[in-house]
Amino acid sequence: MRVEKKYLISEVESHLKKSDYVILANFAKVTVADVADLRAKLAAEKAEFHVVKNSSLRVAAKALGLPGFEGALVGPTAVIVGGKNPAGVAKVLKKYFADKQKLEVKIGVLDRQLFTAAELAKIADLPPFDVLRSQFLSLLTSNAAAFVRLLDAKVKKDSPEASAAPAA
């Protein structure tokens, strides 16, 4: 294998190792100014946008044991990697596509599991992680409070002296 090709493959491998997700996109209609704008928006999520050769991506993905996305490696391909919030990155990409109608998400790999563009769009529609966390905690505390009220009502029903308030 030529030195240049080895370098390209190692560069793609280094991109893929940056996070537990990778999103492939078709950037055929995207201009240089659009890419600069998208990179700035992705930087807020600590994600990166890289244009790669399909053959280098194919070899690097195979070397890293990523699921086969051979069908998606057609036409110009960019990879989006990095950051800790794949849902936030999916939101940025979905909004970018809605605004510009240029970038097309091909496929994504999250935690070594393949996701279609439609599934990534559903992930983008989820509320932010902090909101989900607060909703979950609210659900836990409301159920716990209801359980305590239920126990209290049972105690008061079973022992009438427990429900009588002491005279002051």
LINUR-V482659 format. One record per residue. N is the residue number from 1. RES is the residue in three letters. SS is DSSP state (~ for helix, > for strand, _ for the rest). OMEGA is omega in whole degrees, -180 to 180 (NA if undefined). D_FIRST is the distance of its C-alpha to the first C-alpha in Angstrom with 1 decimal. Layout:
# LINUR-V482659
N/RES/SS/OMEGA/D_FIRST
N/RES/SS/OMEGA/D_FIRST
This chain:
# LINUR-V482659
1/MET/_/-179/0.0
2/ARG/_/-179/3.8
3/VAL/~/-179/6.5
4/GLU/~/-179/8.5
5/LYS/~/177/6.7
6/LYS/~/179/6.7
7/TYR/~/180/10.2
8/LEU/~/-180/11.3
9/ILE/~/180/10.7
10/SER/~/177/12.5
11/GLU/~/178/15.1
12/VAL/~/177/15.8
13/GLU/~/-180/16.1
14/SER/~/176/18.5
15/HIS/~/-176/20.5
16/LEU/~/-179/20.8
17/LYS/_/-175/22.0
18/LYS/_/-178/24.9
19/SER/_/178/27.2
20/ASP/_/175/28.1
21/TYR/>/171/27.9
22/VAL/>/177/25.7
23/ILE/>/178/27.2
24/LEU/>/-179/25.4
25/ALA/>/174/27.2
26/ASN/>/-177/27.3
27/PHE/_/-173/28.1
28/ALA/_/-175/28.6
29/LYS/_/-174/32.1
30/VAL/_/178/31.7
31/THR/_/178/32.4
32/VAL/~/179/31.2
33/ALA/~/178/34.7
34/ASP/~/180/34.5
35/VAL/~/179/31.2
36/ALA/~/178/32.9
37/ASP/~/180/35.9
38/LEU/~/179/33.9
39/ARG/~/178/32.0
40/ALA/~/179/35.4
41/LYS/~/179/36.7
42/LEU/~/180/33.8
43/ALA/~/177/34.2
44/ALA/_/177/37.6
45/GLU/_/-177/36.0
46/LYS/_/178/33.3
47/ALA/_/-177/30.6
48/GLU/>/179/27.8
49/PHE/>/-180/26.5
50/HIS/>/173/22.9
51/VAL/>/-177/21.4
52/VAL/>/174/17.9
53/LYS/_/-179/15.7
54/ASN/~/-178/16.3
55/SER/~/178/12.9
56/SER/~/179/11.9
57/LEU/~/180/15.3
58/ARG/~/-179/15.0
59/VAL/~/-178/12.0
60/ALA/~/-180/13.8
61/ALA/~/179/17.2
62/LYS/~/-180/16.2
63/ALA/~/-179/15.0
64/LEU/~/178/18.3
65/GLY/_/177/20.4
66/LEU/_/179/21.8
67/PRO/_/-177/23.8
68/GLY/_/174/22.3
69/PHE/_/-177/23.1
70/GLU/~/-178/21.2
71/GLY/~/-178/24.4
72/ALA/~/-177/24.4
73/LEU/_/178/21.0
74/VAL/_/-180/22.7
75/GLY/_/-179/23.4
76/PRO/_/-175/22.9
77/THR/>/173/22.3
78/ALA/>/176/23.3
79/VAL/>/175/23.4
80/ILE/>/-177/26.5
81/VAL/>/173/26.4
82/GLY/_/180/28.4
83/GLY/_/-178/32.1
84/LYS/_/-173/34.2
85/ASN/_/-179/36.0
86/PRO/~/178/34.0
87/ALA/~/178/37.4
88/GLY/~/178/38.0
89/VAL/~/178/34.7
90/ALA/~/177/35.5
91/LYS/~/-180/38.9
92/VAL/~/-179/37.4
93/LEU/~/180/35.1
94/LYS/~/179/38.0
95/LYS/~/179/40.4
96/TYR/~/179/38.0
97/PHE/~/180/37.6
98/ALA/~/-179/41.4
99/ASP/~/-171/42.0
100/LYS/~/-177/39.5
101/GLN/_/-178/38.7
102/LYS/_/-175/35.2
103/LEU/_/179/32.6
104/GLU/>/176/32.0
105/VAL/>/-179/30.9
106/LYS/>/-173/28.7
107/ILE/>/178/28.5
108/GLY/>/175/28.5
109/VAL/>/177/27.6
110/LEU/>/-179/30.2
111/ASP/_/177/30.2
112/ARG/_/177/27.6
113/GLN/>/-176/29.9
114/LEU/>/178/29.3
115/PHE/>/177/31.8
116/THR/>/178/32.6
117/ALA/~/179/33.6
118/ALA/~/178/37.2
119/GLU/~/177/37.0
120/LEU/~/177/35.5
121/ALA/~/177/38.4
122/LYS/~/177/40.8
123/ILE/~/179/39.3
124/ALA/~/-179/39.8
125/ASP/_/178/43.4
126/LEU/_/175/44.1
127/PRO/_/178/46.1
128/PRO/_/-175/44.6
129/PHE/~/-180/44.0
130/ASP/~/178/47.1
131/VAL/~/178/49.3
132/LEU/~/179/48.1
133/ARG/~/-179/48.8
134/SER/~/176/52.3
135/GLN/~/179/53.1
136/PHE/~/179/52.1
137/LEU/~/177/54.3
138/SER/~/178/57.1
139/LEU/~/179/56.9
140/LEU/~/-177/57.1
141/THR/~/179/60.0
142/SER/~/178/62.0
143/ASN/~/179/61.8
144/ALA/~/179/62.9
145/ALA/~/178/65.8
146/ALA/~/179/66.9
147/PHE/~/179/66.8
148/VAL/~/178/68.9
149/ARG/~/179/71.4
150/LEU/~/178/71.6
151/LEU/~/179/72.4
152/ASP/~/179/74.9
153/ALA/~/179/76.7
154/LYS/~/179/76.8
155/VAL/~/-180/78.4
156/LYS/~/180/80.9
157/LYS/~/-177/81.8
158/ASP/~/-179/82.3
159/SER/_/-177/84.4
160/PRO/~/-179/86.7
161/GLU/~/178/87.6
162/ALA/~/-178/83.9
163/SER/~/179/84.2
164/ALA/_/180/87.5
165/ALA/_/179/87.1
166/PRO/_/-180/89.2
167/ALA/_/-179/92.2
168/ALA/_/NA/92.1
